[in-house]
């Protein structure tokens, strides 16, 4: 295995609630796994999350340098974004920029846990098209 990639198995969506984690002991909870604490990530971060129906974050937060993308995979919930409430569910992707206050909850009548990935990034703005890639059309596929 190369030293320049890592693999983590998150398990199926139904297993995510068994995770316990956070960035600090006082913010740790059931249903959170800080994946970037397990993998060698330099420029992006990611958490895997699961809320039970009726569960909510219980706090608001905003970042001054970090941009986040929330990718919702299962369940039904809502996000508070500044003064708006947005409905979220499977297939919803919410980009939340710097300075935006955010919170979230799983609706009490959600048919299942609200499960999502939160992907964080900071640093410099990405180009519209990746400008650092090298392509090899002649390299055969490994399968």
ZIUR-V257130 format. One line per field, one symbol per residue. phi: phi as a letter, one per 30 degrees, with the letter a starting at -180 (. if undefined). A space follows every 10 residues. Layout:
phi->???
This chain:
phi->.ddcabbbcd idedcddddb aldbedcdad ibbddddccd ccbbbabcbb cdeidbdiac abccbccbbc cdcaibabcc bhccccdbae jdbccbddid dbaaacdecd daddbacccc bbjcdddece cbcbcbdcdd ddc
